[in-house]
Amino acid sequence: MSSDERTGQYNENFIVALQWMWGDGYLAPGGAGEVEELLRDVDLTGSRVLDIGSGLGAIAILLAERHGAKEVVGIDVEPHLVEHSRDRARNAGVSNRVTFDLVEPGPLPFADASFDAVFTKDAIVHIPDKPPFYGEVLRVLKPGGLFIGSDWLRGGSGEPPPIARDWLAFVHLDFRMRNLDETKEALETAGFLDVRMNDRNHWYQNEVKTELAALTGARFEGLVERIGEAAADYRRRSSELKRQVIDAGFLRPTHFLGYKPG
């Protein structure tokens, strides 16, 4: 996939619309609140952390400012997102300990045992072959290091139901989705210990109502002013379809946590 194609997935109108729903700097459901839930039982004090799929940089800065990470390295495959992130870090005055790098899909460009923790939030759904990726995460973690994140998993197996196929076709995003049991098994096979999974489908059934509220009435008109009627209407129709996929039990955002053997 070329960088132009990736930028086409997360173009400027798209990132404005996602932040409209989830808050400044956030490109994934629940915004800062869901990140805090993901980190609720995690201590990153003094850690060197890798943030995979760092988006607009808000989470990487949060890891440093509110969760005590000593250093955070964010990586993304889209150049304009990396530039946004670097600007955000400069404006926040944390560029000395929160940095962002542009990477290509494939092996992680870091030495073995480089990080105390690896974090990712709703970005690795785009990775087609997860087991090699999990192996790369294990490689760059120090012994005893923590892998924590959230991925968009699916319910069931086999061919997606018609409503899910309609949604995936509508959003034109190359989501490669596995279910919870497959994901847990893959993490354990890669070598992670004490793997824990937290299915957030029930939470998202409620959260998507808030998302849709940001796409109706006066809020929707405000978004139209920002990105135009066609782009705003596309965003609204996408979220309406997604609500049906969530309610049907197909889309299951899931938190996960695992440790590298010490």
N, C-alpha and C positions, 0 to 999 in steps of 0.2 A: 504494500500500500504506500503510495507516495505521500509526501508531506502535504501537497495540495489537497489530496483527497481527505486526509485527516483534518485539515483545517476546515474543509467543507462540512465535516460532521459537527464540529464545535466552532462555527463561525460567530461573528460578533453579535448578530441578531439572536442567535441561539443562546449565547452566554448571558446576554441581557435578560432574556426571558426566564432562564433558569434562576438567575439571581432575583428576579421579580417574585418568584415563588418561594425561594429558600433563603434569601438574605444575601447581603453584600459579600462577595467573595466565595460563595458556595454554589456548587454545580450538582449537588446530589440531595435527595430527599431528606427533609428534617433539618437541614442546615447545621448550625452550631450545636443545637440541642441534641441531635442524633449523634454527633461526634462525641459529645460529653457522655452520652449513654454508652457508647462503644468503649470509652476509656474509664468507665466508672470504677473498675477494680484494678486499674493498671497504674503502676508507679514508674514514671519515666525520668525521675529526678536524676540529673547528671548523665543522662544517656546520650549517645550519638544515634540518631534516628534517621532512617531512610524513608521518605514518603513517596510511594510509587503512584504515579498518576496525580501529581500535585495540583493540577488545575490552575486556579487563580491564586494559589498560595496562602489562602486564609487558614487552612488547617495546619500547614507547616508552622505558621507564625503562632497559632494557638498552642501547638505542642511545646514551643519554646517559652511563650509568655505565661501560660496558665498551667502547664504540666511539667515544667522544670527541665525539659530537655536541654542539655548543654549545647548541642549542635544538631541542626536538622538539614538534611540534604533532600530537596525535592527534585523529582525527575518527571518529565513529560515528553510526549512525542510531537507536540504541536508548538511550533516556534512562537506564535502570538500569545499562547498561554504562559509560556516561560517568561516572555517579556512583561506581561501583566504582573506575574508573580514577583519578578525582580523589582518592579516599580513599587509594588505593595510593601515589600520588605524594606526598601529604602525609605518609604514614607513612614513606616512604623519604627524606623531606627534600629532594625535588627539584622541588617545585612552582614554584620560581623559574625553572626552565628546561624543565620538562616539563608541558605543559598539554593539556587535552582539551576539545573542543567538540562539541556536538550539532549535526548537520547534517541537511538533507533530501536525498533522492536528487536528482541533477541536477548542474548546473554547480557546480564547486568554488567556495566562497565566499572566494576569495583573489585578490589582484591578480596580474597578469602578472609572471613572473620573481621569485616570492616565496621560492623554496626552492632550496637546493643539491642536494637529493636528495628523491625521493619513494619511500616504502617501502610495501609491502602484503603481507600474508601470509594467503593462503587466504580472502580476504574478497570479492574481486571476482567470484567465481563466481556471486554473486547478481545481478550487473549484466546485464540482458538484452541491451543493445546496447553492445558493447565499443568499437567505433571512436570514437564521440564521447567516451567516457571517456578513451581514450588521448590524444585531442586536448586534453582538459582538463589532463591530467597534463603534456603537453608545454608548454602555455601557462603553467602556474604554475612550471615549472622555469626556473632561470637558464640562459643559454647555457653549454653544456658540462655541464649538470646530469645527474644519474644517476637513472634509474628502475629500481628493483630490487624483485623480489617473487616470489611463488609463487601459482599459480592451479591449480585443479582442472580439468585438461583431460581429454579423452576420446580413446580410440583410435578410428580409423576415421571414417566419416561416415555420414550417413543415419540411419535408424531405429535406436535402441539395441537391443542384443540383449535377449532376454526377461529374463535375470537382472538386467540393468541397469534395465530398466523396473520390475521387482519391487522393487528397492532404492529407486529414486527415489520410487515410490509409497509405500513403507513409511515413509520418513523425512519425507515431507511437506515437503520443502524445495525451493524453487523454483530449482534449479540450472540455469543456462544455460551449457551446456558446448560448447566448440569444441575442435578438435584442434590439435596442435602446429604444423603447417604453416599452418593458418588464422590462428593467433595470431601467429606470427612475421611473416606477410605483413601483418596488420593493424597491428602495431607499426611496421613499416617504412613502410607507406603513411601512417601518422599523422605520420611524420617522424623517427623514432628511427634512430640510426646504430649500427653495430657491435652489432646485436641478437644475443644469445646465449641459447640455450635448453638446459635440462638436465632431461631426463625422469627423474623419480624413482620410476617405477613399480617397478623392481626393488628399490630401497630399501624401498618401502612394503610389498612382499610379505613382507619380514622384519619390518618395524616393526609391522605389524598383528598379528603373533603376540604381541608385547609388550602391545599394546592389549587383546587378548583375554585375556591372562593376568591383567590387572587386573580382569577381569569373570568370574572363576571362583573357586571355592573360598572361602577365608576372605576374600580381597579383595572378592569379590562380596557376601558377607554384610555386610561393612563398608559397602558402597555402599547395600545395602538399608536398613541402619540410618539412613543419611543422607537418602535420598530416597524410601524405600518400595519394596515388592517390584515393583509394576506398572511404575514408572518405571525401576527398575534392570533388569528383565527386558526392557523395550523397548530400552534402551541395548545390552544384550548381543545381542539378536536383530538389531539394526541393524548392529552390528559384524560379526556372523557373515555377514550378507548382503553387507556391504561387502568382506569378505575374498574372497568369490567373485567380486565385480566386479573387484577388483584382480587376482586371479589370472587372470581371463579377459582381462585387458589393456584393459578399457574405461576404468577410472579411472586417470588418469595425472597425479598431482601433478607440476607442472613449475616449475622455477625459471627466471626470465628476467631479463635485464639489457639496458638500452639507454641511449644517451646523446642528449641534445638537442644539435643542432649548435651549435658554439661561435661 
